[in-house]
Amino acid sequence: MTGELVAHVREAFGWDEDVVVSPGPRGALGQIWRLEVGTRRFALKEIFAEPPSAAAIEAELAFVRRAARAGVRLPASHPDRSGRILLTTPSGRWLRLYDWVDLRPVDLTSPATPGRLGRLLASLHRCAPAATGPSEPWYDHVPATREWPAPDAPWATRLAECLATLPELCAGVTPADPAGMLVCHRDLHPENVLADPGRELVVVDWDDLGPVEPGRELARALFDWFCDGPADLDAMREMYAEYVRAGGPGRITGPADFTMLLATRLNFLLAQTRVALDPLAEPRHRAWAEREIDEALRILPTPPQLAAALALT
């Protein structure tokens, strides 16, 4: 983290104490920095991509308040002394400040985990308002064949094998029904649902909040949590059943409900190939993209896995 960011944040929040900085986790769209300011601890997010609009931030804060009232645990965000949630440095870098919470991965070996995840997702969907805007292509359109590169890269053969399966895999992909969409988190994978020291689930990274059909978010969550390699069908079944018992409104009834899963996985994979092949991208971003390509190719669902998951419901 540069001195520029530290100086800007100290001025924006009026901190007189020394600021001790250490790196936290990073994702596709941002890097988290852990800040110690006297006895207080914060998470500063450095946003790499285009930042959310003022309207998007307002919608996020409104939903976060609803989720907190419903019992969902999440880190609070903090405005600066001028009331700004999104900060811009003189060099054009975008920042947001949150509470720091000591978190660790959820224990996937615990038999209670699928049910806990199902209840959490049901809580989020029950408190979600109806979405008024249209869906976004990232969530219900898959890249066309012409958009994929033919790279000279170590992962080129694996990518070509993946692309050969797409006509069958994506045959059921359809646009979302605007009448059935809710405002949803849209990124509830294991790096964004974590456990605090008391093993309570905490939801982080609400930047992708927006409209989606709840059944489609449920379908993606089943694969995000229980299909890294062979699908854990028993865990999927329990998560789905507990979601329904807890009053979650979404249902998985046909191949179209896997649209969000496939669209986001493939759009993300395409985006990372572009970063990895971009000679102008920062080396840290290219290296991160290479790792993400390896994982994305490994976890892309197969047609038999989709059929098996559909049979569970």
N, C-alpha and C positions, 0 to 999 in steps of 0.2 A: 504494500500500500504506500502511495507516495505522500510526501509531506504536504503536497497541495491539498489532498483530500482531508487530511487531519486538520490542517489550518482552516479549511472552509467549514468543516463540521463544527469545530470549536467556536468559530464566529457565529455560525447560524444558530447554535443552541445555547450560546452564552456560557460555555464551560470555562471556568478558571483553572480547574485542576489539570494535572498532567493526564494525557490520554495514552494508555498502553494498548497497542494494537497487535492482534494475532490473527492468522487466516482461519476462516471457517470453511464450510462446504461451498462448492460452486455447482451451478447447474448450467443448462444451455443458455440461459438469458441473464445470468448474474453471478457475482461472487459475493459471498458473505464474509464480513470482517467482524471479529469479536473486539469490542472496545471496552476497556476498563477505565471508568471515569470516577476517581475516588472509590467509594464503596459500591457504585452502581455499575451495572453491566448492560451493554446494548449490542444489538446485531445491526450492523450497517450493511445494506445491500447496495452494491455497485451494479447498475443495470447496463448490460451490454447492448441490448437491442433497442428499438424505438420504445420509449417509455409509454406507460398508459396515459390516456387523455385525462383531463380533469373530470369529465363525465364518468369515465371508467373507474377512476379512483373513488368518486362519490358513491357509485353503485357498489363497489367493493366494501367500503366502510359501512354502508347501510346493511349489506348482507352479513358482514362480520358481526354487527351488533345483534342481528336476529339469531345468528348461530350461537353467539355467546349466551344469549338469553335461553336458548334451547339446551344449554349444558355442554356445548362443544368447546373444548379448550384450545386456545390459540394465543400467539404472542400479540400484544398490543402494538400498534404503530404510533409514532410520535410526530406531531407537527413541530416545526422550528419556532423560533420566537415571533416570526411573522405569520404563523398559522399555515405555512406551506408543508404539505405532506411530501411532495416531490421536490428535491433540491437539484439545482443545476450549478456545476462548478464553472469558473471562468473559462476552462478549457473544453466545456461542453459535456462533461460526464454527469450522469444522473444518479442520484442517491436517494435511499429511503432508510429511515431509522425505526427499529423495532426493539422491544424487550428481548434480551438474551435469555433463553431457557436452556438449561443443560438437558440434552436429549440424546437418545440412543436408538438404534434400530429396534423395531418391534420383534419380539421373539416368535418366529414363525414355527418353532417346534412345539409351542404351547397349544394344547387342544382347544383352549378358550379363544385363541386369536381369531379364527374365522367368524365366530359369532359376534365378537366385539367389533370387528370391522363392519359386519352387516348392520349392527345397531347404530354405529357411528354414521354410516352412509344414509340410513333411514332417517336419522335425526336431521342431517343436512338437507335431505330432500323434503322432509315434512315442513321445515321452516322456510324453504325457498319460495320466493315470489314467482309468479308467472313471468316469463320472459316476453318482452314486447318487441324486441328486434329480431331480425332474421338470423339464421345460423351462419357460421363462417366456413368457407371452403376447407380450412384446416381440419375441421371436424366431420365433414360429410362428403368430401370429394378426394379421390386418390389421384396421384400424379399420372398424367398420360405417358405412354411409352416414350414419346419423343422428348420428354423432359429429363429422362435419366441419362447420365453421362456414360461414356464407354472409356473408362480411365485406364491408364497404365499405372496400376496401384496394387499393393499386396492383396487387397480385398476384392479385386475386380472379378475373379472367377466366382467367388461366393455371391457377389451382387448379381452376376448374370444368372446363376442358378435360382436365386430368389425371384428375379424378374420373370423367369419362365413359368413360375407358379401363379403369377398374379391374376391372369384371366379367370381361373377357377376360384382362387381365394377371394376375389373381390366381386364375384358375380352378384352377390346380394346387396352390394353397397347402393344406398339410395339417399337422396336429400332428406333432411329432417322435416317433420310435420310442425310448422310454426305453432299450431294450436296446442300441441302437447309439450312445448318446451318450458323448462324452468330455468332460473338463474342458478348455475351450478359451479362448483370449484373447477372442474374439468382437468385436474392434474393430480389425482389422489393415488399416486404410486408410492412405493415404500420409502422414498426419500422425503416425501412430503407429509406422511403420517408417521410420527415417531412417538417414543415413549419417554415420559419424564422420570425422575428418580423414583417416584411412587408407582410407576408402570401405567400411569394414566395416558391415554392417547391424546396427542397434541397435533393439530393440523396447521401446517405452515405453508408459505408461498401461495398466496391467494391472487397472484398477478394475472392468472389466466381465466379468472372468473368470467362467466358469460352464459349465453343460452345454449341449452342442449336438452334432448329428451332424457328423462331420468333413467329409463331402462337402458339406454345406450351408455350412460356413465357407469351404471351397475355392471354391464357386460365387460366394459374395459377394465373396471376394478378387479373383477374376478381373474382376468388374465394378468394384470399388473402384479397381483399378489401371489398367485398360485400356479403360474405357468412359466417358469424360467427353466426351459427344458421340458421334461415330461409333465403333463398337467396333473396337479393334485386334485382329482375329481371329488374326493371326499370333502376336502376343505372348501372347494367351490360350492358344493351342494349345501354345506352347513352355512356358509356366508350368505348364500342366496336365501335359504330358508329363514334365517334369523332376520334378514332384511325385511322379508315379507311379514314375519310375525311382529316386527317392531313398527309396522305401519308404513313402510316405504312404498311410494306410489308407483315405482317403475316395475316393469315386467319384461322378461326376455321371451319373446314368442316366435321369432323367426330370424332368418339370416340377416335381415336388414338391421337388427339390433346390434350387430357387430360392426356397424359402419364406423362409429367413432373410434373403436379400437383399431381398425385397419387404417382409416384415414390418418389418424394421428401418428401411428407407428411409421407409415410410409412417408408422410410429409416430413416427419422428423428425420428419417433416414436420408431423404433427398437433401434436406437442408444441411446435414452434416457432411455429405459428400461434396457439396459446393464449398463449404468452409475448408475442408481438407485439401481441395484442389485449387484453392485461391492463393496465388503467390503473394497477394497483398495483405492477406489476413495475418494477424499477429501470431507468432510462433506458439504462444500458449493456447490460442484458440484452435489452431490447426492440430496440435497434439491432443487436445481434449476431443476434438471431432473424430480423430482416428480411433480413440478408445470407444467413443459412442457408436461408431459404425460397427465395430466388432460386436458390441452388445446388441445393437438393433438387429443385426443379421441373425444373431443367435436366438433371440426371443420372438422373432416374427412368427405369428401363429401359422399353423398348417390347416388345410381344409378338414382333415380328420379331427383335429382338436376342436375346431368350431362345432362340428357335428356332435362331438361328445359333450361339449358344454351345453349345447341346445337341448340335448336329451335329458339333462339333469333337471330342467325346469318344467 
